[in-house]
């Protein structure tokens, strides 16, 4: 595969990765929203019950099954988002390297 074809292939991959980043970013935001809503609702429930000091709610709330599950889901989606972001950065770097190589080859061809 010549340099131009490889650059074209990487450019398509980059476009796909950006679309995936948009999806994973939306998924992350949705997971964060669900987690924060559940966290608030559970904190209010614990506060209304008055079975424990308000100062302990912040420590207890993260152990509630639903809150923990939503936090885990959010963390997984954040990891996916970050991996997509790194994939984009890696593809950009590969493109820059190939473009520089292509420019060097074309520069040498002009000098001949």
C-alpha distances in whole Angstrom, upper triangle without the diagonal:
4,7,8,6,6,10,11,10,12,15,15,16,18,20,21,22,24,26,26,28,30,31,32,34,36,36,37,40,41,42,43,46,47,47,49,51,52,53,55,57,58,59,61,62,63,65,67,68,70,69,68,68,65,64,63,61,58,58,58,56,53,54,55,53,51,51,49,47,46,45,43,41,41,39,37,35,35,33,31,31,30,27,26,27,25,22,22,23,20,17,19,19,15,15,17,16,12,14,17,14,13,17,17,15,17,20,20,19,22,24,24
4,6,5,6,9,10,11,12,14,16,17,18,20,21,23,25,26,27,28,31,32,33,34,37,37,38,40,42,43,44,46,48,48,50,52,53,54,56,58,59,60,62,64,64,66,68,69,71,71,69,69,66,65,64,62,59,59,60,57,54,56,56,54,53,52,50,48,47,46,44,42,42,41,38,37,36,34,32,32,31,28,27,27,25,23,22,22,20,17,18,18,14,13,15,14,10,12,14,11,10,13,14,12,13,16,16,15,18,21,20
4,5,5,6,9,10,10,12,14,15,16,18,20,21,22,24,25,26,29,30,31,32,34,36,36,38,40,41,42,44,46,46,48,50,51,52,54,56,57,58,60,62,62,64,66,67,68,69,67,66,64,62,61,60,56,56,58,55,52,54,55,53,51,50,49,47,45,44,43,41,40,39,36,35,34,32,30,30,29,26,25,24,23,20,19,19,17,15,15,15,11,10,12,10,7,8,10,8,6,10,11,10,11,14,15,15,17,19,20
4,5,5,6,9,10,10,12,14,15,17,19,20,21,23,24,25,27,29,30,31,33,35,35,37,39,40,41,43,45,46,47,49,51,51,53,55,56,57,60,61,62,63,66,67,68,69,67,67,64,62,62,60,56,57,58,55,52,54,55,53,51,50,49,47,45,44,43,41,40,39,37,35,34,33,30,29,29,27,25,24,24,21,19,20,18,15,15,16,13,10,12,12,8,8,12,10,8,11,13,11,11,15,16,15,17,20,21
4,5,5,6,9,10,11,12,14,15,17,18,20,22,23,24,26,27,28,30,32,33,34,36,38,39,40,42,44,44,46,48,49,50,52,54,55,56,58,60,61,62,64,66,67,67,66,66,63,62,61,59,56,56,57,54,51,53,53,51,49,49,47,45,44,43,41,39,38,37,35,33,33,32,29,28,28,26,23,24,23,20,19,20,18,15,16,16,13,11,14,14,10,11,15,13,11,14,16,15,15,18,20,19,21,24,24
4,5,5,6,8,10,10,12,14,15,16,18,20,21,22,24,26,26,28,30,31,32,34,36,36,38,40,42,42,44,46,47,48,50,52,53,54,56,57,58,60,62,63,64,65,63,63,60,59,58,56,53,53,54,51,48,50,50,48,47,46,44,42,41,40,38,36,36,35,32,31,30,29,26,26,25,23,21,21,20,17,16,17,15,11,13,13,10,9,12,11,8,10,13,12,11,14,16,15,16,19,20,20,22,24,25
4,5,5,6,9,10,10,12,14,15,16,19,20,21,23,24,25,26,29,30,30,32,34,35,36,39,40,41,42,45,46,46,48,50,51,52,55,56,57,58,61,62,63,64,62,61,59,57,57,55,51,52,53,50,47,49,50,48,46,45,44,42,40,39,38,36,35,34,32,30,29,28,25,24,24,22,20,19,19,16,14,15,13,10,10,11,9,6,9,10,7,7,11,11,9,12,15,14,15,17,19,19,21,23,24
4,6,5,6,9,10,11,13,14,15,17,19,20,22,23,24,26,28,29,30,32,34,35,36,38,39,40,42,44,45,46,48,50,51,52,54,56,57,58,60,62,63,63,62,62,59,58,57,55,52,52,53,50,47,49,50,48,46,45,44,42,40,39,38,36,35,34,32,30,29,28,25,24,25,23,20,20,20,17,15,16,15,12,12,14,12,9,12,13,10,11,14,14,12,15,18,17,17,20,22,21,23,26,26
4,5,5,6,9,10,11,12,14,16,17,18,20,21,22,24,26,27,28,30,32,33,34,36,38,38,40,42,43,44,46,48,49,50,52,54,55,56,58,60,61,61,60,60,57,56,55,53,50,50,51,48,45,47,47,45,43,43,41,39,38,37,35,33,32,32,29,27,27,26,23,22,23,20,18,18,18,15,14,16,14,10,12,14,11,10,13,14,11,13,16,16,15,18,20,19,20,23,24,24,26,28,29
4,5,5,6,9,10,10,12,14,15,16,18,20,20,22,24,25,26,28,30,31,32,34,36,36,38,40,41,42,44,46,47,48,50,51,52,54,56,57,59,59,57,57,54,53,52,50,47,47,48,46,43,44,45,43,41,40,39,37,35,35,33,31,30,29,27,25,25,23,21,20,20,17,15,15,15,11,10,12,10,7,8,10,8,7,10,11,10,11,14,14,14,17,19,19,20,22,24,24,26,28,29
4,5,5,6,9,10,11,13,14,15,17,19,20,21,23,24,25,27,29,30,31,33,35,36,37,39,41,41,43,45,46,47,49,51,52,53,55,57,58,59,57,57,54,53,52,50,47,47,48,46,43,45,45,43,41,40,39,37,35,35,33,31,30,29,27,25,25,24,21,20,20,18,15,15,15,13,10,12,12,8,9,11,10,8,11,13,11,11,15,16,15,17,20,20,20,22,24,24,26,28,30
4,5,5,6,9,10,11,12,14,16,17,18,20,22,23,24,26,28,29,30,32,33,35,36,38,39,40,42,44,45,46,48,50,51,53,54,56,57,58,56,56,54,53,52,49,47,47,48,45,42,44,44,42,40,39,38,36,34,34,32,30,29,29,26,24,24,23,20,19,20,18,15,16,16,13,11,14,14,10,11,14,13,11,14,16,14,15,18,19,18,20,23,23,23,26,28,27,29,32,33
4,5,5,6,9,10,10,12,14,15,16,18,20,21,22,24,26,26,28,30,31,32,34,36,37,38,40,42,43,44,46,47,48,50,52,53,55,55,54,54,51,50,49,47,44,44,45,42,39,41,41,39,37,36,35,33,31,31,29,27,26,26,23,21,21,20,17,16,17,15,12,13,13,10,9,12,11,8,10,13,11,11,14,16,14,15,19,19,19,21,24,24,24,27,29,29,30,33,34
4,5,5,6,9,10,10,12,14,15,16,18,20,20,22,24,25,26,28,30,31,32,34,36,36,38,40,41,42,45,46,47,48,50,52,53,54,52,52,49,48,47,45,42,43,43,41,38,40,40,38,36,35,34,32,30,30,29,26,25,24,23,20,20,19,16,15,15,14,10,11,11,9,6,9,9,6,7,11,10,9,12,15,14,15,18,19,19,20,23,24,24,26,28,29,30,33,34
4,5,5,6,9,10,11,13,14,15,17,19,20,21,23,25,26,27,29,30,32,34,35,36,38,40,41,42,44,45,47,48,50,51,53,54,52,52,49,48,48,45,42,43,44,41,38,40,40,39,36,35,35,32,30,30,29,26,25,25,23,20,20,20,17,16,17,16,12,12,14,11,9,12,13,10,11,14,14,12,15,18,17,17,20,22,21,22,25,26,26,28,31,31,32,34,36
4,5,5,6,9,10,11,12,14,16,17,18,20,21,23,24,26,27,28,30,32,33,34,36,38,39,40,42,44,45,47,48,50,51,52,51,51,48,47,46,44,41,42,42,39,36,38,38,36,34,33,32,30,28,28,27,24,23,23,21,18,19,18,15,14,16,14,10,12,14,11,9,13,14,11,13,16,15,15,18,20,19,20,23,24,23,25,28,28,28,31,33,33,34,37,38
4,5,5,6,9,10,10,12,14,15,16,18,20,21,22,24,25,26,28,30,31,32,34,36,37,38,40,42,43,44,46,47,49,49,48,48,45,44,43,41,38,39,39,36,34,35,36,34,32,31,30,28,26,25,24,21,20,20,18,16,16,15,12,11,12,10,7,8,10,7,6,10,11,9,11,14,14,14,16,19,18,19,22,23,23,25,28,28,29,31,33,34,35,37,39
4,5,5,6,9,10,10,12,14,15,16,18,20,21,22,24,25,27,29,30,31,33,35,36,37,39,41,42,43,45,47,48,49,47,47,44,43,43,40,37,38,39,36,33,35,36,34,32,30,30,28,26,25,24,22,20,20,19,16,16,16,13,11,12,12,8,8,11,9,7,10,12,11,11,15,15,15,17,20,20,20,23,24,24,26,28,29,29,31,34,34,35,38,40
4,5,5,6,9,10,11,13,14,16,17,19,20,21,23,24,26,27,29,30,32,33,35,36,38,39,41,42,44,46,47,48,47,47,44,43,43,40,37,38,39,36,33,35,35,33,30,30,29,27,25,25,24,21,20,20,19,15,16,17,13,12,14,14,10,11,14,12,10,14,16,14,15,18,19,18,20,23,23,23,26,27,27,29,31,32,32,34,37,37,38,41,42
4,5,5,6,8,10,10,12,14,15,16,18,20,21,22,24,26,27,28,30,32,33,34,36,37,39,40,42,43,45,46,44,45,42,41,40,38,35,36,36,33,30,32,32,30,28,27,26,24,22,22,21,18,17,17,15,12,13,13,10,9,11,11,7,9,12,10,10,13,15,14,15,18,19,19,21,23,23,24,27,28,28,30,33,33,34,36,38,38,40,42,44
4,5,5,6,8,10,10,12,14,15,16,18,20,21,22,24,26,26,28,30,31,32,34,36,37,38,40,42,43,44,42,42,39,39,38,35,33,33,34,31,28,31,31,29,27,26,25,23,21,20,20,17,15,16,14,11,11,12,9,6,9,9,6,7,10,10,9,12,14,13,14,17,18,18,20,23,23,24,26,28,28,30,32,33,34,36,38,39,40,42,44
4,6,5,6,9,10,11,12,14,15,17,19,20,21,23,24,26,27,29,30,32,33,35,36,37,39,41,43,43,42,42,39,39,38,35,33,34,34,31,29,31,31,29,27,25,25,23,21,21,21,18,16,17,16,12,12,14,11,9,12,13,9,10,14,13,12,15,17,16,17,20,21,21,23,25,26,26,29,31,30,32,34,36,36,37,40,41,41,44,46
4,5,5,6,9,10,11,12,14,15,17,18,20,21,23,24,26,27,29,30,32,33,35,36,38,39,41,42,41,41,38,38,37,34,32,33,33,30,27,29,29,27,24,23,23,21,18,19,19,15,14,16,14,10,12,13,10,9,12,13,10,12,15,14,14,17,19,18,19,22,23,23,25,28,28,28,31,33,33,34,37,38,38,40,43,43,44,47,48
4,5,5,6,9,10,10,12,14,15,16,18,20,21,22,24,26,27,28,30,31,33,34,36,37,39,40,38,39,36,35,34,31,29,30,30,27,24,26,26,24,22,21,21,18,16,16,15,12,11,12,10,7,8,10,7,5,9,10,8,10,13,13,13,16,17,18,19,21,23,23,25,27,28,29,31,33,33,35,37,38,39,40,43,43,45,47,49
4,5,5,6,9,10,10,12,14,15,16,18,20,21,23,24,26,27,29,30,32,33,35,36,38,39,37,37,34,34,33,30,27,29,29,26,24,26,26,25,22,21,21,19,16,16,16,13,11,12,12,8,8,11,9,6,9,11,9,10,13,14,13,16,18,19,19,22,23,24,25,28,29,29,31,33,34,35,37,39,39,41,43,44,45,47,49
4,5,5,6,9,10,11,12,14,15,17,18,20,21,23,24,26,27,29,30,32,33,35,37,38,37,37,34,34,33,30,28,29,29,26,24,26,25,24,21,20,21,19,16,16,17,13,11,14,13,10,10,13,11,9,13,15,13,13,17,17,17,19,22,22,22,25,27,27,28,31,32,32,34,36,36,38,40,41,42,43,46,47,47,50,52
4,5,5,6,9,10,11,12,14,15,17,18,20,21,22,24,26,27,29,30,32,33,35,36,35,35,32,32,31,28,26,27,27,24,21,23,23,21,18,17,18,15,12,13,13,10,9,11,10,7,9,11,10,9,12,14,13,14,17,17,18,20,22,22,24,26,27,28,30,32,33,33,36,38,38,39,42,43,43,45,48,48,49,52,54
4,5,5,6,9,10,10,12,14,15,16,18,20,21,22,24,26,27,28,30,32,33,34,33,33,30,29,28,26,23,24,24,21,19,21,21,20,17,16,16,14,11,11,11,9,6,8,9,5,6,9,9,7,10,12,12,13,16,17,17,19,21,22,23,25,27,28,29,31,33,33,35,37,38,39,41,43,44,45,47,48,49,52,54
4,5,5,6,9,10,11,12,14,15,17,18,20,21,23,24,26,27,29,30,32,33,32,32,29,28,28,25,23,24,24,21,19,22,21,21,18,16,17,16,12,12,14,11,8,11,12,9,9,13,12,10,13,16,15,15,18,20,19,21,24,24,25,27,29,30,31,33,35,35,37,39,40,41,43,45,45,46,49,50,51,53,55
4,5,5,6,9,10,11,12,14,16,17,18,20,21,23,24,26,27,29,31,32,31,31,28,29,28,25,23,24,24,20,19,21,20,19,16,15,16,14,11,12,13,10,8,12,12,10,11,14,14,13,16,18,17,18,21,22,22,24,26,27,28,30,32,32,34,36,37,38,40,42,42,43,46,47,48,49,52,52,53,56,58
4,5,5,6,9,10,11,12,14,15,16,18,20,21,22,24,26,27,29,30,29,29,26,26,25,22,20,21,21,18,16,18,17,16,13,11,12,11,7,8,9,7,5,9,10,7,9,12,12,12,15,17,17,18,21,22,22,24,26,27,28,30,32,33,34,36,38,38,40,42,43,44,47,48,49,50,52,53,54,57,59
4,6,5,6,9,10,10,12,14,15,16,18,20,21,22,24,26,27,28,27,27,24,24,23,20,18,19,19,16,14,17,17,16,13,11,12,12,8,8,10,9,6,9,11,9,9,13,14,13,15,17,18,18,21,22,23,24,27,28,28,30,32,33,34,37,38,39,40,43,43,44,47,48,49,50,53,54,55,57,59
4,5,5,6,9,10,11,12,14,15,17,18,20,21,23,25,26,27,27,27,24,24,23,20,18,20,20,17,16,19,17,17,14,12,14,13,10,10,13,11,9,12,14,12,13,16,17,16,18,21,21,21,24,25,25,27,30,30,31,33,35,36,37,39,41,41,43,45,46,47,49,51,51,52,55,56,57,59,61
4,6,5,6,9,10,11,12,14,15,17,18,20,21,23,25,26,25,26,23,24,23,19,18,20,19,15,14,16,15,14,11,9,12,11,7,9,12,10,9,12,14,13,14,17,17,17,20,22,22,23,26,27,27,29,31,32,33,35,37,38,39,41,43,43,45,47,48,49,51,53,53,55,57,58,59,61,63
4,6,5,6,9,10,11,12,14,15,16,18,20,21,23,24,23,23,20,21,19,16,14,16,15,12,11,13,12,12,9,7,9,9,5,6,9,9,7,10,13,12,13,16,17,17,19,21,22,23,25,27,27,29,31,32,33,35,37,38,39,41,43,43,45,47,48,49,51,53,54,55,57,59,60,62,64
4,5,5,6,9,10,10,12,14,15,16,18,20,21,23,22,21,18,19,18,15,13,15,15,12,11,14,13,14,11,9,11,12,9,9,12,12,10,13,15,15,15,18,19,19,20,23,24,24,26,28,29,30,32,34,34,36,38,39,40,42,44,44,46,48,49,50,52,54,55,56,58,60,60,62,65
4,5,5,6,9,10,11,12,14,15,17,19,20,22,21,22,19,20,19,16,15,17,16,13,13,16,14,14,11,9,13,13,10,11,15,14,13,16,18,17,18,21,22,21,23,26,26,27,29,31,31,33,35,36,37,39,41,42,43,45,47,47,49,51,52,53,55,57,57,58,61,62,63,65,67
4,5,5,6,8,10,10,12,14,15,17,19,20,19,20,18,19,17,14,13,15,14,10,11,13,10,11,8,6,10,10,8,10,13,13,12,15,17,17,18,21,22,22,24,26,27,28,30,32,32,34,36,37,38,40,42,43,44,46,48,49,50,52,53,54,57,58,59,60,63,64,65,67,69
4,6,5,6,9,10,11,12,14,16,17,18,17,17,15,15,14,11,10,12,11,7,8,11,9,11,9,6,9,11,9,9,13,13,13,15,17,18,18,21,22,22,24,26,27,28,30,32,33,34,36,38,38,40,42,43,44,46,48,49,50,52,53,54,56,58,59,60,62,64,65,67,69
4,6,5,6,9,10,10,12,14,16,17,17,17,13,15,15,11,10,13,13,9,11,14,12,14,12,10,13,15,12,13,16,17,16,18,21,20,20,24,25,25,26,29,30,30,32,34,35,36,38,40,40,42,44,45,46,48,50,50,52,54,55,56,58,60,61,62,64,66,66,68,71
4,5,5,6,9,10,11,12,15,16,16,17,14,16,16,12,13,15,13,10,12,14,12,13,11,10,13,15,13,14,17,18,17,20,22,22,23,26,27,27,28,31,32,32,35,36,37,38,41,42,43,45,47,47,49,51,52,53,55,57,58,59,61,63,63,64,67,68,69,71,73
4,5,5,6,9,10,11,13,13,13,15,13,14,13,9,10,12,10,7,10,11,8,11,9,8,11,13,12,13,16,17,17,19,22,22,23,25,27,27,29,31,32,33,35,37,38,39,41,43,43,45,47,48,49,51,53,54,55,57,58,59,62,63,64,65,68,69,70,72,74
4,5,5,6,9,10,11,12,11,12,9,11,10,7,8,10,9,7,10,12,10,13,12,10,13,16,15,15,18,19,18,20,23,24,24,26,28,28,29,32,33,33,35,38,38,39,42,43,44,45,48,49,50,52,54,54,56,58,59,60,62,64,65,66,68,69,70,72,74
4,5,5,6,9,10,12,12,13,10,13,13,9,11,14,12,10,13,15,13,16,14,13,16,18,17,18,21,22,21,23,26,26,26,29,31,31,32,35,36,36,38,40,41,42,44,46,46,48,50,51,52,54,56,57,58,60,61,62,64,66,67,68,70,72,72,74,77
4,5,5,6,9,10,11,13,11,14,13,10,12,14,12,10,13,14,12,14,13,13,16,18,17,18,21,22,22,24,27,27,28,30,32,32,34,36,37,38,40,42,43,44,46,47,48,50,52,53,54,56,58,58,60,62,63,64,66,68,69,70,72,74,75,76,79
4,5,5,7,7,8,9,8,11,10,7,10,11,9,8,12,12,11,14,14,13,16,18,18,18,21,23,23,24,27,28,28,30,32,33,34,36,38,38,40,42,43,44,46,48,49,50,52,53,54,56,58,59,60,62,64,65,67,68,69,70,73,74,75,77,79
4,5,5,8,8,8,6,10,10,7,10,13,11,11,14,15,14,17,17,16,18,21,20,21,24,25,25,26,29,30,30,32,34,34,35,38,39,39,41,44,44,45,47,49,50,51,54,55,56,58,60,60,61,64,65,66,68,70,70,71,74,75,76,78,80
4,5,8,10,11,10,13,13,11,14,16,14,14,17,18,16,19,18,18,21,23,22,23,26,27,27,29,31,32,32,35,37,36,38,41,42,42,44,46,47,48,50,52,52,54,56,57,58,60,62,63,64,66,67,68,70,72,73,74,76,78,78,80,83
4,5,8,10,10,14,13,11,15,16,13,13,17,17,15,18,18,18,20,23,23,23,26,27,28,29,32,33,33,35,37,38,39,41,43,43,45,47,48,49,51,53,54,55,57,59,60,61,63,64,66,68,69,70,72,74,74,75,78,79,80,82,84
4,5,7,8,11,11,10,14,15,13,14,18,18,17,20,20,19,22,24,24,25,27,29,29,30,33,34,34,37,39,39,40,42,44,44,46,48,49,50,52,54,55,56,58,60,60,62,64,65,66,68,70,71,72,74,75,76,79,80,81,83,85
4,7,9,12,10,10,14,14,12,13,17,16,15,19,20,19,21,24,24,24,27,29,29,30,33,34,34,36,39,39,40,42,44,44,46,48,50,50,52,54,55,56,58,60,61,62,64,65,67,69,70,71,73,75,76,77,79,80,81,83,85
4,6,8,7,7,11,11,10,12,15,15,15,18,20,18,20,23,23,23,26,28,28,28,31,33,33,35,37,37,38,41,42,43,44,46,48,48,50,52,53,54,56,58,59,60,62,63,64,66,68,69,70,72,74,74,77,78,79,81,83
4,5,6,7,10,11,11,12,16,16,17,20,21,20,21,24,24,24,26,29,28,29,32,33,33,35,37,37,38,40,42,42,44,46,47,48,50,52,52,53,56,57,58,59,62,63,63,66,67,68,70,72,73,73,76,78,78,80,82
4,5,5,8,10,10,11,14,16,16,20,20,18,20,23,22,21,25,27,26,27,30,31,30,32,35,35,35,38,40,39,41,44,45,45,47,49,50,51,53,55,55,57,59,60,61,63,65,65,67,69,70,71,73,75,76,77,79
4,6,7,8,10,11,14,15,16,20,21,18,19,23,23,21,24,26,25,25,29,30,29,31,34,34,34,37,39,38,39,42,43,43,45,48,48,49,52,53,53,55,57,58,59,61,63,63,65,67,68,69,71,73,74,75,78
4,5,5,6,9,11,12,13,17,18,16,17,20,21,19,22,24,24,24,27,29,28,30,32,33,33,35,37,37,38,41,42,42,44,47,47,48,51,52,53,54,57,58,58,61,62,63,64,67,68,68,71,73,73,75,77
4,5,5,6,9,10,11,15,15,13,14,18,18,16,19,22,21,22,25,26,26,28,30,30,31,34,35,35,37,39,40,41,43,45,46,47,49,51,51,53,55,56,57,59,61,61,63,65,66,67,69,71,72,73,76
4,6,6,7,10,11,15,15,12,13,17,16,14,17,20,19,19,22,24,23,25,27,27,28,30,32,32,33,36,37,37,39,42,42,43,46,47,48,49,52,53,53,56,57,58,60,62,63,63,66,68,68,70,72
4,6,6,8,10,14,15,12,12,16,16,14,17,20,19,19,22,24,23,24,27,28,28,30,33,33,34,36,38,38,39,42,43,43,46,48,48,49,52,53,54,56,58,58,60,62,63,64,66,68,69,70,72
4,6,6,7,11,13,10,11,14,15,14,16,19,19,19,22,24,24,25,28,29,29,31,33,34,35,37,39,39,41,43,44,45,47,49,50,51,53,54,56,57,59,60,62,63,65,66,68,69,71,72,74
4,5,6,9,10,7,9,12,12,11,14,16,16,17,20,21,21,23,25,26,27,29,31,31,33,35,36,37,39,41,42,43,45,47,48,49,51,52,53,55,57,58,60,61,63,64,66,67,68,70,72
4,6,8,9,6,6,10,10,8,11,14,13,14,16,18,18,20,22,23,24,26,28,28,30,32,33,34,36,38,39,40,42,44,45,46,48,49,50,52,54,55,56,58,60,60,63,64,65,67,69
4,6,9,7,6,10,11,10,12,15,15,15,18,20,20,21,24,25,26,27,30,31,32,34,35,36,37,40,41,42,44,46,47,48,50,51,53,54,56,57,59,60,62,63,65,66,68,69,71
4,6,5,6,9,10,11,12,14,15,16,18,20,21,22,24,26,27,28,30,31,33,34,36,37,39,41,42,43,45,47,48,49,51,52,54,55,57,58,60,61,63,64,66,67,69,70,72
4,6,5,6,9,10,10,12,14,15,16,18,20,21,23,24,26,27,29,30,31,33,35,36,37,39,41,42,43,45,47,48,49,51,53,54,55,57,59,60,61,63,65,66,67,69,71
4,5,5,6,9,10,11,12,14,15,17,18,20,21,22,24,26,27,29,30,32,33,35,36,38,39,41,42,44,45,47,48,49,51,53,54,55,57,59,60,61,63,64,66,68,69
4,5,5,6,9,10,10,12,14,15,16,18,20,21,22,24,26,27,28,30,32,33,34,36,37,39,41,42,43,45,47,48,49,51,52,54,55,57,58,59,62,63,64,66,68
4,6,5,6,9,10,10,12,14,15,16,18,20,21,22,24,26,27,28,30,31,33,35,36,37,39,41,42,43,45,46,48,49,51,52,54,55,57,58,60,61,63,64,66
4,5,5,6,9,10,11,12,14,15,17,18,20,21,23,24,26,27,29,30,31,33,35,36,38,39,41,42,44,45,47,48,49,51,53,54,55,57,59,60,61,63,65
4,5,5,6,9,10,11,12,14,15,16,18,20,21,22,24,26,27,29,30,32,33,35,36,37,39,41,42,43,45,47,48,49,51,53,54,55,57,58,60,62,63
4,5,5,6,9,10,10,12,14,15,16,18,20,21,22,24,26,27,28,30,32,33,35,36,37,39,41,42,43,45,46,48,49,51,52,53,56,57,58,60,62
4,5,5,6,9,10,11,12,14,15,16,18,20,21,23,24,26,27,29,30,32,33,35,36,38,39,41,42,43,45,46,48,49,51,52,54,55,57,59,60
4,5,5,6,9,10,11,12,14,15,17,18,20,21,23,25,26,27,29,30,32,33,35,36,38,39,41,42,43,45,47,48,49,51,53,54,55,57,59
4,5,5,6,9,10,10,12,14,15,16,18,20,21,23,24,26,27,29,30,32,33,35,36,37,39,41,42,43,45,47,48,49,51,52,54,56,57
4,5,5,6,9,10,10,12,14,15,16,18,20,21,22,24,26,27,29,30,32,33,35,36,37,39,40,42,44,45,46,48,50,51,52,54,56
4,5,5,6,9,10,11,12,14,15,16,19,20,21,23,24,26,27,29,30,32,33,35,36,38,39,41,42,43,45,46,48,49,51,53,54
4,5,5,6,9,10,11,12,14,15,17,18,20,21,23,24,26,27,29,30,32,33,35,36,37,39,41,42,43,45,47,48,49,51,53
4,5,5,6,9,10,10,12,14,15,17,18,20,21,23,24,26,27,29,30,31,33,35,36,37,39,41,42,43,45,47,48,50,52
4,5,5,6,9,10,10,12,14,15,16,18,20,21,22,24,26,27,29,30,32,33,34,36,38,39,40,42,44,45,46,48,50
4,5,5,6,9,10,10,12,14,15,16,18,20,21,23,24,26,27,28,30,32,33,34,36,37,39,40,42,43,45,47,48
4,5,5,6,9,10,11,13,14,15,17,19,20,21,23,25,26,27,29,31,31,33,35,36,37,39,41,42,43,45,47
4,5,5,6,9,10,11,12,14,15,17,18,20,21,23,24,26,27,29,30,31,33,35,36,37,39,41,42,44,46
4,5,5,6,9,10,10,12,14,15,16,18,20,21,23,24,26,27,28,30,32,33,34,36,38,39,41,42,44
4,5,5,6,9,10,11,12,14,15,17,19,20,21,22,24,26,27,28,30,32,33,34,36,37,39,41,42
4,5,5,6,9,10,11,13,14,15,17,19,20,21,23,25,26,27,29,30,31,33,35,36,37,39,41
4,5,5,6,9,10,10,12,14,15,17,18,20,21,23,24,26,27,29,30,31,33,35,36,38,40
4,5,5,6,9,10,11,12,14,15,17,18,20,21,22,24,26,27,28,30,32,33,35,36,38
4,5,5,6,9,10,10,12,14,15,16,18,20,21,22,24,26,27,28,30,31,33,35,36
4,5,5,6,9,10,11,12,14,15,17,18,20,21,23,24,26,27,29,30,31,33,35
4,5,5,6,9,10,11,12,14,15,17,18,20,21,23,24,26,27,29,30,32,34
4,5,5,6,9,10,11,12,14,15,16,18,20,21,22,24,26,27,28,30,32
4,5,5,6,9,10,10,12,14,15,16,18,20,21,22,24,26,27,29,31
4,5,5,6,9,10,11,12,14,15,17,18,20,21,23,24,26,27,29
4,5,5,6,9,10,11,12,14,15,17,18,20,21,23,24,26,28
4,5,5,6,8,10,10,12,14,15,16,18,20,21,22,24,26
4,5,5,6,9,10,10,12,14,15,16,18,20,21,23,25
4,5,5,6,9,10,11,12,14,15,17,18,20,21,23
4,5,5,6,9,10,10,12,14,15,16,18,20,21
4,5,5,6,9,10,10,12,14,15,16,18,20
4,5,5,6,9,10,10,12,14,15,17,19
4,5,5,6,9,10,11,12,14,16,17
4,5,5,6,8,10,11,12,14,16
4,5,5,6,9,10,11,12,15
4,6,5,6,9,10,11,13
4,5,5,6,9,10,11
4,5,5,6,9,10
4,5,5,7,9
4,5,5,7
4,5,5
4,6
4
